Amino acid sequence: FKTKVGIQFQSTALPEFITVRETLALFSAFYASPRPMEEVIRLCSLEDILERDNQKLSGGQRQRMLLALAIIPKPEVVFLDEPTTGLDPQARRNFWDLINRIKTEKTTVILTTHYMDEAQLLCEQVGIMDQGKIMEIDTPVNLLAKHFDGVLIRLPYDGCCSDALGSFNGLVIRGDSLELQTNTLDKSLKDLLAAQVNLEGLSIHKPNLEDLFIKLTGSSLRT
C-alpha cells in the first residue's frame, strides 16, 4: 500500500542539518523500487536547491521538496493537503505547474484546497464539502451549469430601494453587496435603473466555483 499512495501533508517536519539532495536519497532508501532521483528532481524543479539545507528553504521551495518526497515511490494516487496555503502568487502558480506535470505521469491527484480558483483550474472532478458533508461532486463545468444561468451582477448596497428590489428574481443581498443572477443582462440593467438603484461600482462576471461555494454553504461568518 505504501508504494501506491503518496501524501503531502499541510505541515511536515523535514530532517535538519542535511541538504535537499541528501533528503531525497534518504527517502529513496525507504523503498525497494523508488523513482529515479533525476526524474524526481526534474518533475519538481529542484535543480537549483539540491545543495541547500532544508532549514533554509523558502515556503515555495519547501512545498516542491515535500511533493518530491510524496512521488518517490511512484504512487498511483497522491494526496495533497492544502499544498499552496501561505504561498505568494508566483509560488502558487509554479506549484500548479508541478501538479499538472505530475498528472501527465498518469498519477491520480486528490487535492484539498480552500482556493476555488485552484480547484477550478486543476481538477477534473470537484467535491464541495461543508461541515464534514459532501454537498456536490461533479466536473467544474457541470456544477456551474447546474447552479447558475447567465451572469452575475454585483453592486455595493446601502439599503435603499428595498421595496423595488423585491420584484427581482435571482437577487440576493449579502451584507453590504447586492448580487443578481441573470441571463438577460440588458433588461436587468434597465430594470435596476428604473428602480433607481445606484449602479456605481457595478461589476459583471461569469459565475465561478467560489460563487458556487458561497451559494451552497452561505456567506455568514461561523463560530
C-alpha positions as CSV (number, residue, x, y, z in Angstrom):
1,F,0.0,0.0,0.0
2,K,2.7,2.5,0.9
3,T,4.2,2.3,-2.6
4,K,0.8,3.0,-4.2
5,V,-0.1,6.1,-2.3
6,G,1.9,9.4,-1.8
7,I,0.9,12.0,0.7
8,Q,1.9,15.7,1.1
9,F,0.6,16.9,4.5
10,Q,-0.2,20.5,5.1
11,S,2.6,20.6,7.7
12,T,5.6,18.2,7.7
13,A,8.9,18.4,9.6
14,L,11.9,17.8,7.4
15,P,15.2,16.3,8.7
16,E,17.5,19.1,10.0
17,F,21.1,19.8,9.0
18,I,21.0,17.9,5.7
19,T,20.5,19.1,2.2
20,V,17.7,18.6,-0.3
21,R,19.8,16.1,-2.2
22,E,20.6,14.1,0.9
23,T,16.9,14.1,2.0
24,L,15.9,12.7,-1.4
25,A,18.5,10.0,-1.1
26,L,17.3,9.2,2.4
27,F,13.6,8.8,1.5
28,S,14.5,6.9,-1.7
29,A,16.2,4.3,0.5
30,F,12.9,3.5,2.2
31,Y,11.5,1.8,-1.0
32,A,12.6,-1.2,-3.0
33,S,12.0,0.4,-6.4
34,P,12.0,4.2,-6.0
35,R,11.5,6.6,-8.8
36,P,15.0,7.6,-10.2
37,M,16.2,10.6,-8.3
38,E,17.0,12.6,-11.5
39,E,13.3,12.1,-12.6
40,V,12.1,13.4,-9.2
41,I,14.4,16.4,-9.4
42,R,13.1,17.2,-12.9
43,L,9.4,16.7,-12.1
44,C,9.6,19.0,-9.1
45,S,12.1,21.5,-10.4
46,L,14.6,21.0,-7.6
47,E,17.8,21.6,-9.7
48,D,18.5,25.0,-8.1
49,I,18.2,23.9,-4.5
50,L,19.8,20.5,-4.3
51,E,22.7,21.6,-2.1
52,R,20.6,23.8,0.2
53,D,20.0,22.9,3.8
54,N,16.3,22.0,4.5
55,Q,16.1,24.7,7.1
56,K,17.0,27.4,4.6
57,L,14.2,26.6,2.1
58,S,11.5,29.2,1.3
59,G,7.9,28.3,1.5
60,G,7.6,27.5,-2.2
61,Q,10.8,25.6,-2.2
62,R,9.7,23.6,0.8
63,Q,6.4,22.6,-0.9
64,R,8.3,21.5,-4.0
65,M,10.5,19.4,-1.8
66,L,7.6,17.8,0.0
67,L,5.9,17.0,-3.3
68,A,9.1,15.3,-4.4
69,L,9.1,13.1,-1.3
70,A,5.5,12.1,-2.0
71,I,6.2,10.9,-5.5
72,I,9.4,9.0,-4.8
73,P,7.6,5.6,-4.6
74,K,5.9,6.1,-8.0
75,P,2.5,6.2,-6.4
76,E,-0.8,5.6,-8.3
77,V,-2.5,8.2,-6.1
78,V,-1.1,11.4,-4.5
79,F,-3.0,13.2,-1.7
80,L,-2.1,16.9,-1.4
81,D,-3.4,18.6,1.7
82,E,-3.7,22.4,1.0
83,P,-0.2,22.5,-0.6
84,T,-0.3,26.2,-1.6
85,T,-1.6,27.7,1.7
86,G,0.7,30.6,2.6
87,L,2.5,30.8,-0.7
88,D,2.8,34.0,-2.7
89,P,1.0,34.2,-6.1
90,Q,4.2,33.3,-8.1
91,A,5.0,30.3,-5.9
92,R,1.3,29.1,-6.1
93,R,1.3,29.3,-9.9
94,N,4.7,27.5,-10.1
95,F,3.2,24.7,-7.8
96,W,0.2,24.4,-10.1
97,D,2.6,23.7,-13.0
98,L,4.2,20.9,-10.9
99,I,0.8,19.4,-10.2
100,N,-0.1,19.4,-13.9
101,R,3.2,17.8,-14.6
102,I,2.5,15.0,-12.1
103,K,-0.9,14.5,-13.7
104,T,0.7,13.9,-17.1
105,E,2.6,10.9,-15.5
106,K,-0.9,9.2,-15.2
107,T,-0.9,9.8,-11.4
108,T,-4.3,10.5,-9.8
109,V,-4.1,13.6,-7.7
110,I,-6.5,14.2,-4.8
111,L,-6.3,17.9,-3.8
112,T,-7.7,19.5,-0.7
113,T,-7.9,23.3,-1.0
114,H,-9.7,26.4,0.1
115,Y,-8.8,28.2,-3.1
116,M,-11.7,27.8,-5.5
117,D,-9.6,29.2,-8.4
118,E,-7.1,26.5,-7.8
119,A,-9.8,23.8,-7.8
120,Q,-11.3,25.1,-11.0
121,L,-8.0,25.2,-12.8
122,L,-6.5,21.9,-11.7
123,C,-9.4,19.5,-11.1
124,E,-11.4,17.3,-13.4
125,Q,-13.8,16.4,-10.6
126,V,-14.7,18.8,-7.7
127,G,-16.4,17.9,-4.4
128,I,-17.7,20.7,-2.3
129,M,-17.7,19.8,1.4
130,D,-19.3,21.7,4.2
131,Q,-19.2,20.7,7.9
132,G,-17.9,17.3,7.0
133,K,-20.6,16.5,4.3
134,I,-20.0,16.4,0.6
135,M,-22.8,18.7,-0.9
136,E,-22.0,18.4,-4.6
137,I,-19.5,16.4,-6.7
138,D,-19.1,16.7,-10.5
139,T,-16.9,18.4,-13.1
140,P,-16.5,22.2,-12.6
141,V,-18.4,22.9,-15.9
142,N,-21.3,20.7,-14.9
143,L,-21.5,22.1,-11.3
144,L,-21.7,25.7,-12.6
145,A,-24.2,24.8,-15.3
146,K,-26.4,23.1,-12.7
147,H,-26.5,26.1,-10.3
148,F,-26.1,29.2,-12.5
149,D,-27.7,30.5,-15.6
150,G,-26.2,33.6,-17.3
151,V,-24.0,36.1,-15.5
152,L,-23.8,37.7,-12.0
153,I,-24.2,41.4,-11.5
154,R,-22.7,42.7,-8.3
155,L,-23.2,46.1,-6.7
156,P,-22.4,47.9,-3.4
157,Y,-25.7,48.1,-1.5
158,D,-26.6,50.7,1.1
159,G,-30.1,49.5,1.9
160,C,-32.0,51.8,-0.5
161,C,-34.8,50.8,-2.8
162,S,-35.5,47.6,-0.9
163,D,-39.2,47.6,-1.9
164,A,-38.4,47.9,-5.6
165,L,-35.7,45.2,-5.4
166,G,-38.2,42.7,-4.0
167,S,-39.5,42.1,-7.5
168,F,-36.2,40.9,-8.9
169,N,-35.9,37.2,-9.4
170,G,-32.5,35.7,-8.6
171,L,-31.4,38.7,-6.4
172,V,-29.6,38.1,-3.2
173,I,-28.4,40.8,-0.7
174,R,-25.2,39.7,1.1
175,G,-24.3,42.3,3.8
176,D,-23.3,45.5,2.0
177,S,-23.4,44.0,-1.5
178,L,-26.2,43.1,-3.9
179,E,-25.9,40.1,-6.3
180,L,-28.2,39.4,-9.2
181,Q,-28.1,36.3,-11.3
182,T,-29.5,37.0,-14.8
183,N,-29.5,35.6,-18.4
184,T,-30.9,38.9,-19.8
185,L,-28.2,41.4,-18.9
186,D,-29.5,44.4,-20.8
187,K,-33.0,44.0,-19.4
188,S,-31.7,43.6,-15.8
189,L,-29.6,46.7,-16.1
190,K,-32.6,48.7,-17.3
191,D,-34.7,47.4,-14.5
192,L,-32.1,48.4,-11.9
193,L,-32.0,51.9,-13.4
194,A,-35.8,52.1,-13.4
195,A,-35.8,51.1,-9.7
196,Q,-33.4,54.0,-9.1
197,V,-30.6,51.7,-7.9
198,N,-27.2,53.5,-8.0
199,L,-25.0,51.5,-10.5
200,E,-21.7,53.0,-9.3
201,G,-19.3,50.2,-8.5
202,L,-21.2,47.7,-10.7
203,S,-19.3,44.6,-11.8
204,I,-20.4,41.7,-14.1
205,H,-18.8,38.3,-14.3
206,K,-19.4,34.7,-15.1
207,P,-20.1,32.6,-12.0
208,N,-17.1,30.5,-10.7
209,L,-16.6,27.9,-8.1
210,E,-16.2,30.5,-5.4
211,D,-19.7,31.8,-6.2
212,L,-21.0,28.3,-6.1
213,F,-19.3,27.6,-2.7
214,I,-21.0,30.7,-1.2
215,K,-24.3,29.8,-2.7
216,L,-24.2,26.2,-1.3
217,T,-22.7,27.0,2.2
218,G,-23.9,30.5,2.9
219,S,-21.9,33.7,3.5
220,S,-22.5,34.2,7.2
221,L,-19.5,34.0,9.5
222,R,-19.4,30.8,11.6
223,T,-18.0,30.4,15.1
